[in-house]
Amino acid sequence: MSDPKDGAKTPRVDRRDFLKLGAAATVGFLARDVSAAGQQTLPPLPENPRTREAMPTRNLGRTGYRTAIFSLGGQAAIEQPDNDAVAVPIVERALDLGVNYIDTAAAYGRPNRWSQRYIGHVIKRRRRETFLATKTHDRTRDGSLKLLEDSLTLLQTDHLDLWQIHNLSRMEQVEQIFAPNGAVQALLEAREQKIVRHLGVTGHADPHVLAEAIRRFPFDTILMALNAADKHHLSFIDHLLPLAVEKQMGIIGMKVPARGRILGGSSGITMRQAYDYVLTLPISTVIIGADSIPQLEENIELARTFNPLNDAQMAQLAARVEPIHRDALFFRRWT
């Protein structure tokens, strides 16, 4: 698992045994195990020494962590099969350039979970330099704990800084995760065991679904889809962002360029404008994948030179993408 040089203080055996017992664990056993875990500690929050000189940073909500305003997403080249020669150097270069938050998921690059594999190649040597986030797409306790066990193995670490419920899109999924044996139970147990530091929730289909989830439980972070087309359909800016701000959550933006669909063409919007639109909002950071090192370097330069937009500029960009808003919001619920 983690490199001894990274100074992880918690024995791996206890955590691994907890995860393997997962579905078979009795209430009495869990009570005993959680008590033992109370004597364990997580390592200090990670710190990339290059971050402050590289780009602006913001508070990740109430977590106590300051993240660079650009963070690396685990998709694009980083989830493509048999792509080690491209993906691993992107992760390395991101850390070299001051990125201090990396996001991935058990679902990225399925069935072989390529994203976690590539990131793990770097994390095993550089765990101290980045806040590491991954996700469970399973809605049950037992299924989520199994995904967590596999995620730790692939990421080559013994703990996560953030474990998130992946892509809540319907109200019935909210009911599933909050059921007695739902995924929220897995998150709570993993946090008690000091396997994960913080808990989060993600989604991009319907802001009302995510709003219901964060009303029910004090998640530390929320990952939501935000771009210049947002206001034109099921607006996360209107229906979710204010609630997340009120709850002092770490707020992470994704789908900033809508996988390129929002750029150029009839909208005429540049990556600079797409970037500035989302970073002007009251969020902590944006996660964006990369297909190459030059693309990564361009994104970091855009973060370094970010300037907030005024209300008129924000409205103008939103108006320019209105004709293509359905394509730019391809990830939203439409039926």
N, C-alpha and C positions, 0 to 999 in steps of 0.2 A: 504494500500500500504506500503510504507517504514515505518520502526520503527522510532518514533519521536526521539529516542536516536541517530539515525544516522545523525541528523542535516540537513536533506534536506531543503533548504530554499525556494524552489519554490512551490507555492500552487498547490495541485493536481487537483483542480477543473478546472483551466484554461487548463491544459494539457489534461485532460480527455475529456473536452468539445471539444477541438480541434480535438482529434482523433475520437470522436463519430460523429462529423459533417462531417468529411472526405469527402465523395463523394458529399454531398449536399452543401458544402461550396462554396460561390461565390467568385470571385476575390476580390471584395470590402471587404468582411468579412475577407478573409485571410490577406489582406493588413493591416486591423485594428488589427487583432489578432497578427500578427508578430510584429507590432509596440509595442504592449503591452508587448510581450515577451522580447523585447529588454531591459526592465527594470528588468528582472529576471536574476538570475545567477545560474549556476550549482555549486554543492559542489566542494571542492578541489579534485584533483586527489586522488584516493585511495592509501593507503599505508599499506602493511603488515609488521609489525615490525620485523618479523622473516626472511624476504627474504634475506637480505644481508649476514646473517650468514649461510644461508642454501645452497646457490649455486650462481654461477656467474649471473650477470645481464647484459643486453644490452639495448641500446636505442631502443624504438619502433618508429623508423623513426623520423619524425619531430613532433610527438605528445607531446613531453616533458615528456613522461613516460618511466621509466626503468622497464623492465619486466625480471623476472627470465627466464633462458634459457629453463626450462621445464614449460609448462603450461598444465592445465587440459582440455582435450577434453570432450564434453558432450555426447559421444557415449559409446560403450561397455556396462557395467552394468548400466550406467547412462541413458540409453534410453530403458531399458527393462521394460515391463509392470509389475505393482504390485511388484516392487522390492525395495520398500522404505528401508527395513532393510539392504540391501547391498549398495544401491546407495547413500543414504544420508550420512552415515558414511564415504564413500570415499571422498565426497566433504568436509566434516568437517576436515578430516585428511589432505587433501591437503593443506588447509589453515593453519592448525597447523604446517605443515612442511615447510611453506614458499612460497607456490605457490601464485602468485599475479595476475594471469590472468586466467579467466575461459571462455571457448568458448562453446556456445550451438547454437541451431537453432530451429526455429518454426517447421521444418520438422523432428526433431529427436524424435523418439517414437510416430509418428503419428498413429492413429488420436487423441490420448489423450495427445500428446505432453509431454510425461513422463519426458524427459530430463529437460525441463524448470520447471516442477513441483518439481522435486527432488532438483534442484539447488535453487529454490525459498525458499524451507524449510530452507536452510542455509543462503541465502542472506538476508532474512528478519531480521536476527540478526547480520549479519557480513558484511553488504554492504560496509563499509569503508575499508575492507581489500583486496578487489580484483577489478581489472579492469574487467568489465563484458561486454562480446561481445555476440551478437546473430545475427540472419540473417532473411531475407525475401526471400522466394522462389517464391513469386508472382512477375510477371513482370510489374504489373500495379501500378499506384499511389494509387488508392482506395483500392485495395486488400492488398497492402503492409501496408497501414495505419491501416487496420483492424488487420492484423497480429501483428503489433506493439502494438496496444491496448491490445490484448490478451497476448502478450509476457510480457508486463509490469505487468499485473495482475498475471500471473503464476510465474514470477520471484520475485514478491513481492517487487518491487522497483518503483520509479517514474522517473528514467532516466537510460540510457545506456551509457557506455563509448564508445562503438563501435557498430554501426548497419551496417550490410554488405548485399550486394546482393549475394545470395547463388547460387553457382555452375553454372556459365556461361559456356556453353559448345558448343554453336553454334553461328555463326555470326548473325543469325536472332534474337537471344535473345538480342544481343547488340543493334540492332535496336529497339527492343521492349522497353528496359529499358530507352532509350534516346528519345523515342517518347514524344509528348507533355503531355500525361497523363501516362507516364511510371514510373517505380519504382524510377528512379533517382529524379524525382520531389518529391516523398514522402520523400526520404532521405534529400533533401534540406530543405523541410518544417519542418521536425522533428528537424533538426539542428537549424533552425531559432527559433523554439519554445523552444529551450533549453531542449528538451526531449532526444536528443542524442548529444554526445560530438564530436565523430569522425565518418567518413564514410569509408567503405571498400568494397572490392569485393573479391569473392572467386571462385575457380574452380580447376578442376584436369583433364579435358579431353583433352584440346588443348591450348597450350601456346599462339598461335596466336590470339585466341579469347580474352583472357585476356589482351594481349598487346594492342589490338585495344581499349578495354574499358579504360585502363589507359592512352592512348594517348588522348582520348576524354574528360576526366574529372580528376581533381586532387584528386583522392581518397587518403586518409591518409594511408591506409593499404592494403595489399594483402595477402590472404591466398592461398598457392599453394602446390600441391603435389610434394614432393621431396623424393627420396630414391636412393639407390646405383644403381638401374637399369635405372635411368632417361635417361642417355645418349643414350640408345639403341632404343628409340622411342619417337618422338615428345618431345624433351628435353626441359624442363622448365629451366634448368640450362643454356642452350645455347640461347634460344629464348625469355625468359621472365625475368629471374633474373637480367641480366645487366640493362635492362630498369628500373626495379623497384628500383635498387640501384641508378641509375642516378637520379631518381625522389625523392630520399630520403624518400621512403615509409617505414613504418613498415612492415617487411616481416616475415610471419609466415609459418612454414613448417608443413605439415601433411602427412599422409600415410608413415611414416618413416619405420616401419617394414612391410608395406603392409598387415596389419592384420595377421602378422605372416608368410606370404607366402615367405618372403625373407630370413627367418631364417632357419638354420640347413639344412638338406637334402643335395642335391647335391652342394649347394653353400657353406655350412659350415659356413655361416656368423652368428655371435652372435649379440645379442641386443646391446652389447657394440660397436661393429663395425658399425652396422646400425645407431646407435645414433651419433657416432663420425663423420661419413661420412656427415650427414646432418648439424650438428652443426659446421662443419668446413667451410661451405658455409657462405657467408655474409648475414645472416638472423638475426632476432631479437630473435625468440623463436621457439620451436616446441610444437604442441598440440598433446597429446596422451591420449586416453581414458584408463580406467582401469576396470578390472573385479573383482578386490579384493584389499584390503588394502596392502597386501604384494607386489602385482604387482606395485601398486602406489609407495610404498616405494623403490622398486628396481629402478624404473625410476628416482626418485629424487636422489638416490645415484649415478646413472650414470651421471646425470647432474652435481652433486657436484664434481665428479672426472673427468669431461670431459678434454680431451687433444686433440688439433687439429691435424689432419693428414697432412702429407706432400703430394706433388703431386704424388709421386710414390705409396704411400699407397692408395690414392684415386683411382688411375688408376687400381691398383690391385683388389680392392674391386669391381669396376665396371666390370672388366673382369670376376670375379668369378660368378657374377650373370647373365652374358650374356645368358647362356643356359636356364635360367628360366625367362628371362626378360618379356615375355608376361604375365606370371602369376603374376609377381611382379608389373606389370603395368596394372592390370585388369581394372583399373578405367580410362584409357586413351581411346581416340577415336581410333578405329581400322578399321572403314569402312568409 
